[in-house]
């Protein structure tokens, strides 16, 4: 006997042939009570009442069949994106390329007691539900809020207030491996920069969270901080998040020889603030000649030494983050090398 899922598979095959369909976006997947005793998971109790069930494995089968059909019909690569709000239904998501959480409005900015994104998504919740290495598929987040939640004394939209809440979301997402793609004003923020990193030579951009550091790096300061890295052969991106309600100075020890190769002849080590692409401070890395580091600690007039003896030291605002990019680049590739 044919089911509604069979009808959708039939239509999917027609869309592939007629329109070149190569994927689906499902909005939304979550478990609802199923009262169907014939085709669902519900059953009738001895007293005649119906015991409802859930159709988790039915949804898994549905997504699996669609993925299989896309492959059989030669749609490779194909893409399946699932919107899942704030829970990982792993049996279903296992056949998806991307699970996108979110779309719940952040606490109202005009209510100080409501908290911010980190209050809505506590660190232990993020460690489980947004743990990308744990789930095995790519995670994203649809950041959603109402502009009338962030008003100044004149009743006008206060973008600075909204941005502060947005940055608390970016902070906790980035240290959990989620390349935050969207936020207030529907701007891309760091997503374009991540796409550039993906295109750089050196293989796939690898994410390493603090709980999988295995001696590659270590947080040497307050436990209300967290650190993670994204790396490939000549590129090292360090993300440090501050969960505290006060500004913190993070100190992170990095095993550079294992994280990024030494500059070759004609190259130099360059450091940038990943958000602004400005020099955030001077370098004094062990094992790298000072003439191969830019900006050099010996030339720093401000006294701001970002890296000393392979310990990164940066100040982070409350409920915020910093992103530091370190790369090997040809000396003649920019004016600073002359």
N, C-alpha and C positions, 0 to 999 in steps of 0.2 A: 504494500500500500504506500502510495506517494505521500510525502510530508511537505510542509511549507518550505523546509530547507531545500528539498529537491527542486522546487520551483525557482528558488533563488539561484541555485547552481545552474539551472537551465538558462536563466536570464543572464547570469554572469558569462556563460559561454558565448551567448549571442553578443553581449557587449564587447567581449574580447575580439570576436570576429568582425563586428560592424564598426567599432569605435577604437580599437586598440587598447582597451582597458588593461592597465597593468597594476592595479592595486585598489585598496579600499581604505576609507576612514570610517570607523564605527563609533558612533556617538549615541550612547554611552554603554558600557558593559557593567552591570551589577546584578546581583541576585535578587530576584523577586519571588514571592511565594507562588508556587505552582499548585493549582487545585485540580488539575486534569488527571483522573485516575486511569485513563485509557492510554495516553501517549506521554504523560508526564511522570513525575516522581511521587505524586500523591497516591494514597491508598485509603481504602475504607476500613475503619475500625470495627471491631465486633459489635459495638452498639449502634452502628450505622453512620456515625459521624465520619467526615473526611479528614484525614491527617495530611495537611499540605506538605510539600517538599520544595526543594530547590533544583534548578536545572543546570547546575554548574558544568556537569560533564556533557550535557547536551550542547551547551555553548562551545565547549572545547571541541567537540566533534564538528560543529558548524564551521568554526574558524579553520580547523585542520583541513576540512574538505575544500574550502575555498583556496587555501594555500596550495593544496595538492593540484587543484584544477588549474591554477595560474601556472604552475610548473609544467604540468602535462601539455598545456596549450602554448608552451614556449615563451611565456612572459617572464623572462629572466634577464635582468633582475626585476622582481616584483616587490611591491611595498604594501604592508598592512600596518596601519596606524590605529591604535585603539585609545580612546579617551576613557580613563578609568577613575577620574575624580581624585580619590585619596586612598585607594586600597589596591593592592597587587593581587589580582586573581591569577596566580601563577599558572594553573592548568590551561587557562585560556590564553594568557599573554605569551606563553612559550612559542606560539606560532606567529607572533607579531614581530615587526621590526622595531616598533617604537610604541611605548606606552606614555600617554600624556595625561598627567594628573592636573589637579587644580580646577579653576573656574569658580571657586568659591570667593565671594567678596572678602577682602581683608577687613579686619576690625575697623570700625569707623574712626577716622583720624581726629574727629572732634570730641571723642570720648577717651580721655587719657587712661581710664581704667580698663579699656578694652584690649590694650596691648598692641603688639605688632605681629608681623608674619612669624617671627621666631616664637612668639607666645602661642600662636595658632598651631605651629608645627614644631613642638619641642625637639630638642636634640636627640633624645632616645627614639622618638617617633621617626625622625629622619634617618637615623642609623639603621632602621629596619625597612621602612616603606620606600625610602629613596636611596637605597643601597644598590647602586648600579652593578657592581661586581657580584653581589649576592644573587640578583634576579637573572642576570645573563642576557637581558635585552636592553636596548637603549631607552633611557628615561628622559622625559621633558616635563614642562609644567606650563600651564596656561594661567598666567598671572592676571587676576581680574579684580577691579575695584571701581567704585563709583566716584566721579570727580567731586560730587557734592559732599563726600566724606572728608574732604581736605580743604577747608575754607579758612581764610584769614578773618581778621576782625571786621573787614568791610564786606564780608560775604562773598569774596572772590576766591577762585581756585588758587590754592597755595601749592605750587609745584614743588617747592623745596621740602615741604612737609610730606607730600606724597612720595617724593624721591627717597627720603630717609627710610620710609617703610619698605619701598621697593628694594633698596640696597640691603636691607636685612634679609629679604628673600633671596637675592642674588648670592649673598654670603653663604648661607646654609646650603643652597643648591650647588654652588661651585665646588665646595669641599666634599660633596657627595657624588661628584662625577656627572652632574647634570649641567650641560652647556646651556645656560639660561638664554632663551631665545626671544623673549618678548616681555614687555612690562608696561609702565605707564606711557601714555600717548601712543601706544602700539609701535614704539621704536625698537630696533633690534639690539641696541647696546653692544654686548660683546660677541654676538653670534657671528657677525661678519669677520671679526678678528680670528675666531676659532676656525672658520672656513679657510682663512688664509693659512693658518698653522697646519691644517689638514693637507693643504696642497704643497707644502714645503717638502723637499726630499728628506729621506731618512725613515721611510716606512710609516705605519699607522701611528697616530698620536695615542700614547698609552697613558691611562689614568691610574695613579697609585694613591689610595687613601691612607690616612694615618694608621689604620688598623692592619694594613698590609705593607708597611714601610720596610720591615725586615732588615733594619739597620741602614737603609739608604738615607733616611733623614729622621730627625727627632726634635720634638718640641721641648724646649728647655725653660719655658716660662709657664704662666698661669694655665690651669686646667680648663678655664673658661674659653680658651682659644683652641682652634683646630687648624690643621695644616694638611694640604694634599698637593700633589704635583701632577702635571701633564708633561710627558716627555717623548722625544724622539732623538735621533742621533746627534743633531747639532742644536737642539732646542730644548729648553727647560723652563716650564712655566710653574711658578710657585704661588699657590693660593693660601692665604692665611685669613681665617675668619675669627671675629671677636663676638662671642655670645654674651659678653658682659654688658652691664648698663653703664660702665665707665670706660674711658679710653685705656688702652693697654699697649705696652711695648712688647712685641713678640720677639723671641729669640729662637731661631731654628737652626740646628746644626745640620749640615748637608755633606754627604760623602760624594764630593764632586767627581772624583775619578770614576765612580760607578754610575753617576747620573748623566754626565755629558763628557765627551772626549776632550782632551786638551787641544787648544788651538794649534793648527798645523802651521807650517812656515807660510808667512804672508797673511795670516789670519790674526784676529784679536777677539778677546772675550768682551762682549757688549751687554750692558744691562739697561733695561727700560722699564718704566711703569707701563704695564700692559694696557691700561685705560687711556693714558695720555700720550704714550710713546715719548716721554721726556725722561731724562736721566734722574732717577730717584735718589742717587747717592753714589759715593765712590766705592771702588772695589779694591780689596786687599786679599785676594784668594791665595791660599797656600799652593805652591807648586806651579804657579803661573807667573812668569816674569812680569814685573810691573809695567813694562812697555807694551805688553800684550793685553792689558786690561783697560777698559774704557767705560766710565771715567776712572782715572787712576787716583788712588788714595793720596799719593805724593803730590798731586796737582790740585787737590781739593782745597778751595779757599773757604768754603762754608763750614768745614769741620764735620760734615755729615758723612760718616763712614757707614755705608749700607752693609758691607760685608767685611768682616775682620776675622781672620783665622778660620774661615769656612763656617762662621756663625752669622746668619742673616739677622739683622736687627731693624725692625720697622714699627712705627707707631700706627695703631689702628683705632679709629673712632668707635664709640659704643655701637653695638649691633651692626657692625659694618665689616668690610674686608679690604685687603690689598692684594693686588696681582702683580707679581714681578716676573719679567721675562728676561732670560739669560740665553744668549746665542753666540755661536762662533761665526764671524763674518769676515770677508776679505778686508784687509786694511785699507785698500784703495776704494772700498765701496761707499765711503762717506767722508765728508770733509774733516771729521774729527780724527781720521787716521793719518792725516798728513802732518 
